[in-house]
Every structure is written in structure tokens, then in C-alpha cells.
Amino acid sequence: MISFECDYNNGAHPLVMEHLVRHNGAKPTPYGFDEFSERAKARIREAIGMPDAQIFFLAGGTQTNATTIDSMLYQYEGVICVGSGHINVHEAGAVEFTEHKIITIPDVPAPETPGGSTGKMCARTLDKYLDDFMNDGNRDHAVHPGLVYITFPTELGTLYSAQELDELYQVCCRYDIPLYIDGARLGYGLMADGCDITLPYLARHCDVFYIGGTKIGALCGEAVVFTNRRAHKHFFSIQKQHGAVIAKGALIGLQFEALFTDNLYFKLARHAIEMAMQMKEIFRQKGYPFWIDSPTNQQFVILPNEQIEAMAGKIELTHWSKADLQHTVCRFVTSWATTQEEINELRRML
């Protein structure tokens, strides 16, 4: 069985495992206040070019989003995202569980693609929503927008350009609303062909983001980075309240120390992109249409139902949505662990 189902069903990269095993006999200070976590934070600060950035380690993406968003909002505030945003569609209401409404606005349309959507937030749409809200005489009766949320890359595998990110951040600054970037697949976006955003650029154009480790080489773990705004002064306590502090915090610190040594994080991400582009070319050569044009490790392909049945039990994939009665949108995902042999086998099977 070959798995293209997701990018988080692998273990850890061998170099990450080696680092964990090498220091398995250490007796680090618990709760993330250890030397390994501090070294990992220093390497992340160096990578983003911000020596004063505040960094916190958490175990998983949903936990990270719910905890970080809750820490940044008053009880009467909500978070703005596009309808296809990850916190809106694939986190089981985790943000609403913290009693913060998700305020959805339309994303940038893509009428030329079968999906009809890019998954990206438009600065003009955001500006209009915020302007309308601020000029609404009844706004004090409504949920106040207290945070803007985007993903990079998006839930649909698309990318913001540097200009688009800058325009979004300018709108947020104008209304004094923080911008939060979900980076569960951050490396896969940064290393994609055509991406003109670097990690330091992204850090300067948001107030908080996280670097996903779970999907890129780590057993588990995400690094939340506060850049242009300070974290809540009691962020650790908020983490604790959310069950988002692990006693053996060095487990995550050690992994990020390894990932940010010799550019390993970016090398792993680039490998996944190279595998995904080979996959994309295979589907293109076979004449299968794409639901959306993605330059990242997620590829959305429209397949005949009989083709999916023929691959059953041989290739794992995600049934994303129905295209019509005879066709299904399928998501194929590569990762740092995808091999050339797996790509070759996909070509043979198709």
C-alpha cells in the first residue's frame, strides 16, 4: 500500500530521531524550560532575523490554533478567516469551543478552475468588511473582529505572493488588528516553485505565526512565534489551561533543534515539493484535470470513480469532494518521506 493520504502519517526524519536518542539520557528541566528548547528558539530567531521574537512549543496544530487564538482575543471578540480556512472547516469547532466566533468572509475566486476558489483572503474584501463593521452604528451589539487568520500555504495548497501578504498586513495594521498565520505546512509553502516569500519576510508581515513540525520531519510539535506584537504576559498559563503544556517539553525542543540545524527543515520541505511536481506531471500527462492549480505538496485531481475503485487497496488518498456523479476530487499529498519508488509506482498504476 502506497500512502498519499496526508503528510503526517510518517514517523520522524532519521536525523531528528538520532538527536532524540542521543539525548535520551539527559535530565532536562520540565515544561520546555530546558537547554534544548532554548537552543531551538535561538536557531528559529536567527532563521527569521528577529532576535527578540517570543517562541512557545506546542504539540499539535489544532491545539496551537485554539490556544493562540484564545490568548489574543477578549471574550466578546472573534477571528476573521475565509470560508475554506482550516479553523473553519477541519478543526471540529475547536475555536468556537473556546467561545470565540469564527467570522467568515469570501475568499479570492478562481472562476477559471473547477474548484472556483483560491483559498486566499483578499485585502480589499477584508478592508471592506472591517470598514463596514467600524461604520455600523450597531457594532457594539455584534461580535467584534479581534484577529485575522490565514494559512500559508492555504487549505487548498495555494500561495500568497509577497505583495498579497503585504497588502493584507497593511489592512490589519490600519485597523490595529493582529494577523495570525497558520504554518502547519509552512515549509512546503516557502519551498514551492514561484514562492517569493522568505521566512524573515513572513515574520515581518504578521504578528504571530507558527512553524509546523508535525507535517515536516518531526514526530510532533509546532513552534508559535510572536513577532511584531508581544505574547500575552501569561501565555504559558493559558497554554496550561488548554492542556497544551507537556511535562517533557524537551521532546519538542530537541526536534526543532534538529530541524533548524543545517537547513534540514527546508531541505525536507523541498524534497516533498519535487515529489509533488513529478506527481503533478504524471496526472497531467494522463489527461486528468486538476480541481485547483497547486504549487505545493497537496495536489487536487479530478478522477473517474472507476479509476478510484481500481486503486482501492493499493494507493491511499483523500476523497475531497464530489465533482459530479461520475467523478470525485481526490487529494494526493507528498511529504518529506515520499520516495521516488512511490512516485514511479503511481505512474505505473495510472
Contacts in CASP RR format, 6 or more apart in sequence:
PFRMAT RR
TARGET T0000
AUTHOR 0000-0000-0000
METHOD contacts of the structure
MODEL  1
MISFECDYNNGAHPLVMEHLVRHNGAKPTPYGFDEFSERAKARIREAIGM
PDAQIFFLAGGTQTNATTIDSMLYQYEGVICVGSGHINVHEAGAVEFTEH
KIITIPDVPAPETPGGSTGKMCARTLDKYLDDFMNDGNRDHAVHPGLVYI
TFPTELGTLYSAQELDELYQVCCRYDIPLYIDGARLGYGLMADGCDITLP
YLARHCDVFYIGGTKIGALCGEAVVFTNRRAHKHFFSIQKQHGAVIAKGA
LIGLQFEALFTDNLYFKLARHAIEMAMQMKEIFRQKGYPFWIDSPTNQQF
VILPNEQIEAMAGKIELTHWSKADLQHTVCRFVTSWATTQEEINELRRML
1 313 0 8 1.000
1 314 0 8 1.000
1 315 0 8 1.000
1 316 0 8 1.000
2 314 0 8 1.000
2 315 0 8 1.000
2 316 0 8 1.000
2 342 0 8 1.000
2 345 0 8 1.000
2 346 0 8 1.000
3 9 0 8 1.000
3 315 0 8 1.000
3 316 0 8 1.000
4 279 0 8 1.000
4 315 0 8 1.000
4 316 0 8 1.000
4 317 0 8 1.000
4 332 0 8 1.000
4 333 0 8 1.000
4 334 0 8 1.000
4 338 0 8 1.000
4 342 0 8 1.000
4 346 0 8 1.000
5 316 0 8 1.000
5 317 0 8 1.000
5 318 0 8 1.000
5 333 0 8 1.000
6 318 0 8 1.000
6 333 0 8 1.000
6 335 0 8 1.000
7 185 0 8 1.000
7 188 0 8 1.000
7 215 0 8 1.000
7 216 0 8 1.000
7 272 0 8 1.000
7 297 0 8 1.000
7 333 0 8 1.000
7 334 0 8 1.000
7 335 0 8 1.000
7 336 0 8 1.000
8 214 0 8 1.000
8 215 0 8 1.000
8 335 0 8 1.000
10 217 0 8 1.000
10 335 0 8 1.000
10 336 0 8 1.000
10 337 0 8 1.000
11 217 0 8 1.000
11 219 0 8 1.000
11 337 0 8 1.000
12 20 0 8 1.000
12 217 0 8 1.000
12 218 0 8 1.000
12 219 0 8 1.000
12 255 0 8 1.000
13 217 0 8 1.000
13 218 0 8 1.000
13 258 0 8 1.000
13 259 0 8 1.000
13 264 0 8 1.000
13 268 0 8 1.000
13 336 0 8 1.000
13 337 0 8 1.000
15 258 0 8 1.000
15 261 0 8 1.000
15 264 0 8 1.000
16 217 0 8 1.000
16 218 0 8 1.000
16 219 0 8 1.000
16 255 0 8 1.000
16 258 0 8 1.000
16 259 0 8 1.000
16 264 0 8 1.000
18 258 0 8 1.000
19 254 0 8 1.000
19 255 0 8 1.000
19 257 0 8 1.000
19 258 0 8 1.000
20 219 0 8 1.000
20 251 0 8 1.000
20 254 0 8 1.000
20 255 0 8 1.000
20 258 0 8 1.000
23 36 0 8 1.000
23 250 0 8 1.000
23 254 0 8 1.000
26 36 0 8 1.000
26 250 0 8 1.000
28 34 0 8 1.000
28 35 0 8 1.000
28 36 0 8 1.000
28 249 0 8 1.000
28 250 0 8 1.000
29 35 0 8 1.000
29 250 0 8 1.000
30 247 0 8 1.000
30 248 0 8 1.000
30 249 0 8 1.000
31 245 0 8 1.000
31 246 0 8 1.000
31 247 0 8 1.000
31 249 0 8 1.000
32 57 0 8 1.000
32 249 0 8 1.000
32 250 0 8 1.000
32 252 0 8 1.000
32 253 0 8 1.000
34 249 0 8 1.000
34 250 0 8 1.000
34 253 0 8 1.000
36 250 0 8 1.000
36 253 0 8 1.000
36 254 0 8 1.000
36 257 0 8 1.000
37 57 0 8 1.000
37 249 0 8 1.000
37 250 0 8 1.000
37 252 0 8 1.000
37 253 0 8 1.000
37 254 0 8 1.000
37 256 0 8 1.000
37 257 0 8 1.000
39 257 0 8 1.000
40 57 0 8 1.000
40 223 0 8 1.000
40 253 0 8 1.000
40 254 0 8 1.000
40 255 0 8 1.000
40 256 0 8 1.000
40 257 0 8 1.000
40 260 0 8 1.000
41 55 0 8 1.000
41 223 0 8 1.000
43 256 0 8 1.000
43 257 0 8 1.000
43 260 0 8 1.000
43 261 0 8 1.000
44 53 0 8 1.000
44 55 0 8 1.000
44 211 0 8 1.000
44 223 0 8 1.000
44 225 0 8 1.000
44 256 0 8 1.000
44 260 0 8 1.000
45 51 0 8 1.000
45 52 0 8 1.000
45 53 0 8 1.000
45 55 0 8 1.000
47 199 0 8 1.000
47 200 0 8 1.000
47 260 0 8 1.000
48 199 0 8 1.000
48 200 0 8 1.000
48 202 0 8 1.000
48 203 0 8 1.000
48 225 0 8 1.000
48 227 0 8 1.000
49 200 0 8 1.000
49 203 0 8 1.000
50 200 0 8 1.000
50 203 0 8 1.000
50 204 0 8 1.000
50 227 0 8 1.000
53 203 0 8 1.000
53 225 0 8 1.000
53 226 0 8 1.000
53 227 0 8 1.000
54 225 0 8 1.000
54 226 0 8 1.000
54 230 0 8 1.000
54 231 0 8 1.000
54 235 0 8 1.000
55 223 0 8 1.000
55 224 0 8 1.000
55 225 0 8 1.000
55 226 0 8 1.000
56 223 0 8 1.000
56 224 0 8 1.000
56 231 0 8 1.000
56 235 0 8 1.000
56 236 0 8 1.000
56 239 0 8 1.000
57 221 0 8 1.000
57 222 0 8 1.000
57 223 0 8 1.000
57 224 0 8 1.000
57 249 0 8 1.000
57 252 0 8 1.000
57 253 0 8 1.000
57 256 0 8 1.000
58 64 0 8 1.000
58 67 0 8 1.000
58 210 0 8 1.000
58 221 0 8 1.000
58 222 0 8 1.000
58 224 0 8 1.000
58 239 0 8 1.000
58 244 0 8 1.000
58 252 0 8 1.000
59 220 0 8 1.000
59 221 0 8 1.000
59 222 0 8 1.000
59 244 0 8 1.000
59 246 0 8 1.000
59 252 0 8 1.000
60 214 0 8 1.000
60 220 0 8 1.000
60 221 0 8 1.000
60 222 0 8 1.000
61 182 0 8 1.000
61 184 0 8 1.000
61 210 0 8 1.000
61 212 0 8 1.000
61 214 0 8 1.000
61 222 0 8 1.000
62 91 0 8 1.000
62 92 0 8 1.000
62 94 0 8 1.000
63 242 0 8 1.000
63 243 0 8 1.000
63 244 0 8 1.000
64 210 0 8 1.000
64 222 0 8 1.000
64 224 0 8 1.000
64 244 0 8 1.000
65 86 0 8 1.000
65 87 0 8 1.000
65 91 0 8 1.000
65 94 0 8 1.000
65 95 0 8 1.000
65 149 0 8 1.000
65 182 0 8 1.000
66 91 0 8 1.000
66 94 0 8 1.000
66 95 0 8 1.000
66 97 0 8 1.000
66 98 0 8 1.000
66 242 0 8 1.000
67 238 0 8 1.000
67 239 0 8 1.000
67 242 0 8 1.000
67 244 0 8 1.000
68 180 0 8 1.000
68 208 0 8 1.000
68 210 0 8 1.000
68 224 0 8 1.000
69 79 0 8 1.000
69 87 0 8 1.000
69 95 0 8 1.000
69 98 0 8 1.000
69 100 0 8 1.000
69 147 0 8 1.000
69 149 0 8 1.000
69 180 0 8 1.000
70 95 0 8 1.000
70 98 0 8 1.000
70 100 0 8 1.000
70 238 0 8 1.000
70 242 0 8 1.000
71 231 0 8 1.000
71 232 0 8 1.000
71 235 0 8 1.000
71 238 0 8 1.000
72 146 0 8 1.000
72 147 0 8 1.000
72 178 0 8 1.000
72 180 0 8 1.000
72 208 0 8 1.000
72 232 0 8 1.000
73 79 0 8 1.000
73 100 0 8 1.000
73 146 0 8 1.000
73 147 0 8 1.000
74 144 0 8 1.000
74 146 0 8 1.000
75 99 0 8 1.000
75 100 0 8 1.000
76 143 0 8 1.000
76 144 0 8 1.000
77 100 0 8 1.000
77 143 0 8 1.000
77 144 0 8 1.000
77 145 0 8 1.000
77 146 0 8 1.000
77 147 0 8 1.000
78 100 0 8 1.000
78 101 0 8 1.000
78 102 0 8 1.000
78 103 0 8 1.000
78 143 0 8 1.000
78 144 0 8 1.000
78 145 0 8 1.000
78 146 0 8 1.000
78 147 0 8 1.000
79 87 0 8 1.000
79 95 0 8 1.000
79 100 0 8 1.000
79 101 0 8 1.000
79 102 0 8 1.000
79 103 0 8 1.000
79 145 0 8 1.000
79 146 0 8 1.000
79 147 0 8 1.000
79 148 0 8 1.000
79 149 0 8 1.000
79 180 0 8 1.000
80 103 0 8 1.000
80 104 0 8 1.000
80 105 0 8 1.000
80 126 0 8 1.000
80 129 0 8 1.000
80 145 0 8 1.000
80 146 0 8 1.000
80 147 0 8 1.000
80 148 0 8 1.000
80 149 0 8 1.000
80 177 0 8 1.000
81 87 0 8 1.000
81 88 0 8 1.000
81 102 0 8 1.000
81 103 0 8 1.000
81 104 0 8 1.000
81 105 0 8 1.000
81 121 0 8 1.000
81 148 0 8 1.000
81 149 0 8 1.000
81 150 0 8 1.000
82 88 0 8 1.000
82 104 0 8 1.000
82 105 0 8 1.000
82 106 0 8 1.000
82 107 0 8 1.000
82 119 0 8 1.000
82 120 0 8 1.000
82 121 0 8 1.000
82 150 0 8 1.000
83 89 0 8 1.000
83 104 0 8 1.000
83 105 0 8 1.000
83 106 0 8 1.000
83 107 0 8 1.000
84 107 0 8 1.000
84 117 0 8 1.000
84 119 0 8 1.000
84 154 0 8 1.000
84 155 0 8 1.000
84 156 0 8 1.000
85 119 0 8 1.000
85 149 0 8 1.000
85 151 0 8 1.000
85 154 0 8 1.000
85 155 0 8 1.000
86 151 0 8 1.000
86 155 0 8 1.000
86 182 0 8 1.000
86 184 0 8 1.000
87 93 0 8 1.000
87 94 0 8 1.000
87 95 0 8 1.000
87 102 0 8 1.000
87 149 0 8 1.000
87 182 0 8 1.000
88 102 0 8 1.000
88 104 0 8 1.000
89 155 0 8 1.000
90 155 0 8 1.000
93 102 0 8 1.000
95 102 0 8 1.000
96 102 0 8 1.000
101 143 0 8 1.000
103 129 0 8 1.000
103 143 0 8 1.000
103 145 0 8 1.000
105 121 0 8 1.000
105 125 0 8 1.000
105 126 0 8 1.000
105 129 0 8 1.000
106 122 0 8 1.000
106 125 0 8 1.000
107 117 0 8 1.000
107 118 0 8 1.000
107 119 0 8 1.000
107 120 0 8 1.000
107 121 0 8 1.000
107 122 0 8 1.000
108 117 0 8 1.000
108 118 0 8 1.000
108 119 0 8 1.000
108 120 0 8 1.000
108 121 0 8 1.000
108 122 0 8 1.000
108 125 0 8 1.000
109 116 0 8 1.000
109 117 0 8 1.000
109 118 0 8 1.000
110 116 0 8 1.000
110 117 0 8 1.000
110 118 0 8 1.000
110 292 0 8 1.000
113 290 0 8 1.000
113 291 0 8 1.000
113 292 0 8 1.000
113 293 0 8 1.000
114 289 0 8 1.000
114 290 0 8 1.000
114 291 0 8 1.000
114 292 0 8 1.000
114 302 0 8 1.000
114 323 0 8 1.000
114 329 0 8 1.000
115 291 0 8 1.000
115 292 0 8 1.000
115 329 0 8 1.000
116 292 0 8 1.000
117 156 0 8 1.000
117 292 0 8 1.000
118 154 0 8 1.000
118 156 0 8 1.000
118 158 0 8 1.000
118 292 0 8 1.000
119 154 0 8 1.000
119 155 0 8 1.000
119 156 0 8 1.000
119 158 0 8 1.000
120 150 0 8 1.000
120 154 0 8 1.000
120 158 0 8 1.000
120 160 0 8 1.000
120 164 0 8 1.000
121 148 0 8 1.000
121 150 0 8 1.000
121 168 0 8 1.000
123 164 0 8 1.000
123 167 0 8 1.000
123 168 0 8 1.000
123 170 0 8 1.000
123 171 0 8 1.000
126 148 0 8 1.000
126 168 0 8 1.000
126 171 0 8 1.000
126 172 0 8 1.000
127 171 0 8 1.000
127 174 0 8 1.000
129 145 0 8 1.000
130 145 0 8 1.000
130 171 0 8 1.000
130 175 0 8 1.000
130 177 0 8 1.000
133 139 0 8 1.000
133 142 0 8 1.000
133 144 0 8 1.000
133 145 0 8 1.000
134 175 0 8 1.000
136 142 0 8 1.000
145 177 0 8 1.000
146 177 0 8 1.000
146 178 0 8 1.000
147 177 0 8 1.000
147 178 0 8 1.000
147 179 0 8 1.000
147 180 0 8 1.000
148 168 0 8 1.000
148 172 0 8 1.000
148 177 0 8 1.000
148 178 0 8 1.000
148 179 0 8 1.000
148 180 0 8 1.000
149 180 0 8 1.000
149 181 0 8 1.000
149 182 0 8 1.000
150 160 0 8 1.000
150 168 0 8 1.000
150 179 0 8 1.000
150 180 0 8 1.000
150 181 0 8 1.000
150 182 0 8 1.000
151 181 0 8 1.000
151 182 0 8 1.000
151 183 0 8 1.000
151 184 0 8 1.000
151 185 0 8 1.000
152 159 0 8 1.000
152 160 0 8 1.000
152 165 0 8 1.000
152 181 0 8 1.000
152 182 0 8 1.000
152 183 0 8 1.000
152 186 0 8 1.000
152 189 0 8 1.000
152 197 0 8 1.000
152 202 0 8 1.000
152 209 0 8 1.000
153 159 0 8 1.000
153 185 0 8 1.000
153 188 0 8 1.000
153 189 0 8 1.000
153 192 0 8 1.000
153 294 0 8 1.000
153 296 0 8 1.000
153 298 0 8 1.000
154 160 0 8 1.000
156 292 0 8 1.000
156 294 0 8 1.000
156 298 0 8 1.000
156 300 0 8 1.000
157 185 0 8 1.000
157 292 0 8 1.000
157 294 0 8 1.000
157 295 0 8 1.000
157 296 0 8 1.000
157 298 0 8 1.000
158 292 0 8 1.000
158 293 0 8 1.000
158 294 0 8 1.000
158 295 0 8 1.000
158 296 0 8 1.000
159 189 0 8 1.000
159 192 0 8 1.000
159 194 0 8 1.000
159 195 0 8 1.000
159 197 0 8 1.000
159 295 0 8 1.000
159 296 0 8 1.000
160 168 0 8 1.000
160 197 0 8 1.000
161 196 0 8 1.000
161 197 0 8 1.000
162 196 0 8 1.000
162 197 0 8 1.000
162 201 0 8 1.000
165 197 0 8 1.000
165 201 0 8 1.000
165 202 0 8 1.000
165 205 0 8 1.000
165 206 0 8 1.000
166 205 0 8 1.000
168 179 0 8 1.000
168 205 0 8 1.000
169 179 0 8 1.000
169 205 0 8 1.000
169 206 0 8 1.000
172 178 0 8 1.000
172 179 0 8 1.000
172 207 0 8 1.000
178 207 0 8 1.000
178 208 0 8 1.000
178 229 0 8 1.000
179 205 0 8 1.000
179 206 0 8 1.000
179 207 0 8 1.000
179 208 0 8 1.000
180 206 0 8 1.000
180 207 0 8 1.000
180 208 0 8 1.000
180 209 0 8 1.000
181 202 0 8 1.000
181 206 0 8 1.000
181 208 0 8 1.000
181 209 0 8 1.000
181 210 0 8 1.000
182 209 0 8 1.000
182 210 0 8 1.000
183 209 0 8 1.000
183 210 0 8 1.000
183 211 0 8 1.000
183 212 0 8 1.000
184 210 0 8 1.000
184 212 0 8 1.000
184 214 0 8 1.000
184 215 0 8 1.000
184 222 0 8 1.000
185 212 0 8 1.000
185 215 0 8 1.000
185 216 0 8 1.000
185 296 0 8 1.000
185 297 0 8 1.000
185 298 0 8 1.000
186 199 0 8 1.000
186 202 0 8 1.000
186 209 0 8 1.000
186 210 0 8 1.000
186 211 0 8 1.000
186 212 0 8 1.000
186 216 0 8 1.000
187 211 0 8 1.000
187 212 0 8 1.000
187 216 0 8 1.000
187 265 0 8 1.000
187 266 0 8 1.000
187 269 0 8 1.000
188 215 0 8 1.000
188 216 0 8 1.000
188 269 0 8 1.000
188 272 0 8 1.000
188 273 0 8 1.000
188 296 0 8 1.000
188 297 0 8 1.000
189 195 0 8 1.000
189 269 0 8 1.000
189 273 0 8 1.000
189 295 0 8 1.000
189 296 0 8 1.000
190 197 0 8 1.000
190 198 0 8 1.000
190 199 0 8 1.000
190 202 0 8 1.000
190 266 0 8 1.000
190 269 0 8 1.000
191 266 0 8 1.000
191 269 0 8 1.000
191 270 0 8 1.000
191 272 0 8 1.000
191 273 0 8 1.000
192 273 0 8 1.000
192 295 0 8 1.000
192 296 0 8 1.000
193 273 0 8 1.000
193 277 0 8 1.000
193 295 0 8 1.000
194 295 0 8 1.000
195 295 0 8 1.000
202 209 0 8 1.000
203 209 0 8 1.000
203 225 0 8 1.000
203 227 0 8 1.000
204 227 0 8 1.000
204 228 0 8 1.000
206 227 0 8 1.000
206 228 0 8 1.000
207 226 0 8 1.000
207 227 0 8 1.000
207 228 0 8 1.000
207 229 0 8 1.000
208 224 0 8 1.000
208 225 0 8 1.000
208 226 0 8 1.000
208 227 0 8 1.000
208 229 0 8 1.000
208 231 0 8 1.000
209 224 0 8 1.000
209 225 0 8 1.000
209 227 0 8 1.000
210 222 0 8 1.000
210 223 0 8 1.000
210 224 0 8 1.000
210 225 0 8 1.000
211 222 0 8 1.000
211 223 0 8 1.000
211 225 0 8 1.000
211 256 0 8 1.000
211 265 0 8 1.000
212 218 0 8 1.000
212 221 0 8 1.000
212 222 0 8 1.000
212 223 0 8 1.000
213 220 0 8 1.000
213 221 0 8 1.000
213 222 0 8 1.000
213 223 0 8 1.000
213 255 0 8 1.000
213 256 0 8 1.000
213 259 0 8 1.000
213 265 0 8 1.000
214 220 0 8 1.000
214 221 0 8 1.000
214 222 0 8 1.000
215 335 0 8 1.000
216 259 0 8 1.000
216 265 0 8 1.000
216 268 0 8 1.000
216 269 0 8 1.000
216 272 0 8 1.000
216 335 0 8 1.000
216 336 0 8 1.000
217 255 0 8 1.000
217 259 0 8 1.000
217 265 0 8 1.000
217 268 0 8 1.000
217 336 0 8 1.000
217 337 0 8 1.000
218 252 0 8 1.000
218 255 0 8 1.000
218 256 0 8 1.000
218 259 0 8 1.000
219 251 0 8 1.000
219 255 0 8 1.000
220 251 0 8 1.000
220 252 0 8 1.000
220 255 0 8 1.000
221 252 0 8 1.000
221 255 0 8 1.000
221 256 0 8 1.000
223 252 0 8 1.000
223 256 0 8 1.000
232 238 0 8 1.000
236 245 0 8 1.000
239 245 0 8 1.000
246 252 0 8 1.000
258 264 0 8 1.000
259 265 0 8 1.000
259 268 0 8 1.000
268 336 0 8 1.000
269 336 0 8 1.000
271 336 0 8 1.000
271 338 0 8 1.000
272 297 0 8 1.000
272 334 0 8 1.000
272 335 0 8 1.000
272 336 0 8 1.000
272 338 0 8 1.000
273 295 0 8 1.000
273 296 0 8 1.000
273 297 0 8 1.000
273 334 0 8 1.000
275 297 0 8 1.000
275 334 0 8 1.000
275 338 0 8 1.000
275 339 0 8 1.000
275 340 0 8 1.000
275 342 0 8 1.000
275 343 0 8 1.000
276 296 0 8 1.000
276 297 0 8 1.000
276 298 0 8 1.000
276 299 0 8 1.000
276 334 0 8 1.000
278 343 0 8 1.000
279 299 0 8 1.000
279 332 0 8 1.000
279 334 0 8 1.000
279 343 0 8 1.000
279 346 0 8 1.000
280 290 0 8 1.000
280 299 0 8 1.000
282 343 0 8 1.000
282 346 0 8 1.000
282 347 0 8 1.000
282 350 0 8 1.000
283 290 0 8 1.000
283 299 0 8 1.000
283 301 0 8 1.000
283 350 0 8 1.000
284 290 0 8 1.000
286 350 0 8 1.000
288 301 0 8 1.000
288 302 0 8 1.000
288 303 0 8 1.000
289 301 0 8 1.000
289 302 0 8 1.000
290 299 0 8 1.000
290 300 0 8 1.000
290 301 0 8 1.000
290 302 0 8 1.000
291 300 0 8 1.000
291 301 0 8 1.000
291 302 0 8 1.000
291 320 0 8 1.000
291 323 0 8 1.000
291 329 0 8 1.000
292 300 0 8 1.000
294 300 0 8 1.000
297 333 0 8 1.000
297 334 0 8 1.000
297 335 0 8 1.000
298 331 0 8 1.000
298 332 0 8 1.000
298 333 0 8 1.000
299 331 0 8 1.000
299 332 0 8 1.000
299 333 0 8 1.000
299 334 0 8 1.000
300 320 0 8 1.000
300 329 0 8 1.000
300 330 0 8 1.000
300 331 0 8 1.000
300 332 0 8 1.000
301 329 0 8 1.000
301 330 0 8 1.000
301 331 0 8 1.000
301 332 0 8 1.000
302 323 0 8 1.000
302 327 0 8 1.000
302 328 0 8 1.000
302 329 0 8 1.000
302 330 0 8 1.000
303 327 0 8 1.000
303 328 0 8 1.000
303 330 0 8 1.000
304 326 0 8 1.000
304 327 0 8 1.000
305 326 0 8 1.000
305 327 0 8 1.000
305 328 0 8 1.000
307 350 0 8 1.000
308 317 0 8 1.000
308 319 0 8 1.000
308 328 0 8 1.000
308 330 0 8 1.000
311 317 0 8 1.000
311 349 0 8 1.000
314 349 0 8 1.000
315 346 0 8 1.000
315 349 0 8 1.000
317 330 0 8 1.000
317 331 0 8 1.000
317 332 0 8 1.000
318 330 0 8 1.000
318 331 0 8 1.000
318 332 0 8 1.000
318 333 0 8 1.000
319 328 0 8 1.000
319 329 0 8 1.000
319 330 0 8 1.000
320 328 0 8 1.000
320 329 0 8 1.000
320 330 0 8 1.000
320 331 0 8 1.000
321 328 0 8 1.000
321 329 0 8 1.000
322 328 0 8 1.000
322 329 0 8 1.000
323 329 0 8 1.000
END
